[in-house]
Amino acid sequence: MGIFSRFRDIIHSNINAMLDKAEEPEKLIRLMIQEMEETLVELKADCARTMAQAAGIAREHDAMADRAGRWGQKAELAVDKGREDLAREALLEKRDLEARADVLAGELAVVEGMVAACREDIGTLEDKLVSAKERQRTLLARHMRAAGKKRMREDVSRVDSSDALRRFEEFENRIERLEAEAELAGTVSSRRPAEGDSLDARFDRLAADEDVERELASLKARRTA
């Protein structure tokens, strides 16, 4: 496929529509960007060659016009010297050079038009490339978010489909029962002496309780003084 054929395909393509229809938009846009970059390099090279061709035609045109001007001066000199025969030959040469210069001027206009069109094509393709790269960044961000969301949903699904959650709930229930039993045991022990305690042990606890009460009364007195 030639450079201008590829370029026309790219320029006329609707990037968003192509990506919406693609099964693998990220892969497609990478290929599109690669194709655009390669086409842009070739387009710039072709434009440079066309500009060089225009410069060459312009130089040749100017040379022809300059030579025609000099033959015109020679014709004037021949007339001044009374040499109409030489003046006639000089004018014929001048006319021939002017005709060739006119042809070169036409060629130059065509080539300069090609250069202008080429510059416009380069600008259009560069805009398309910027748009494609921006869309690539957007697609990459969307892909990362979608992949993360997919992993999260797979993890949740995996937990839901296993007995891990059930085991966790059973363990939590066991902890709650142990906490309730511990709280109940503390309440019972504070209300009555535990069975099996000796008489000495009960008197020791009573003395300890009196010590605590005295310390509490002393603390309250200090705080209210």
BELHUQUI-V806384 format. One record per helix or strand of 2 or more residues. SS is the DSSP state (H for helix, E for strand). FROM is the first residue (numbers start at 1). LEN is the number of residues. Records with the same first field share a line. If there is no record, write none. Layout:
SS = FROM-LEN  FROM-LEN
This chain:
H = 3-10  15-7  25-56  84-78  164-28  199-26
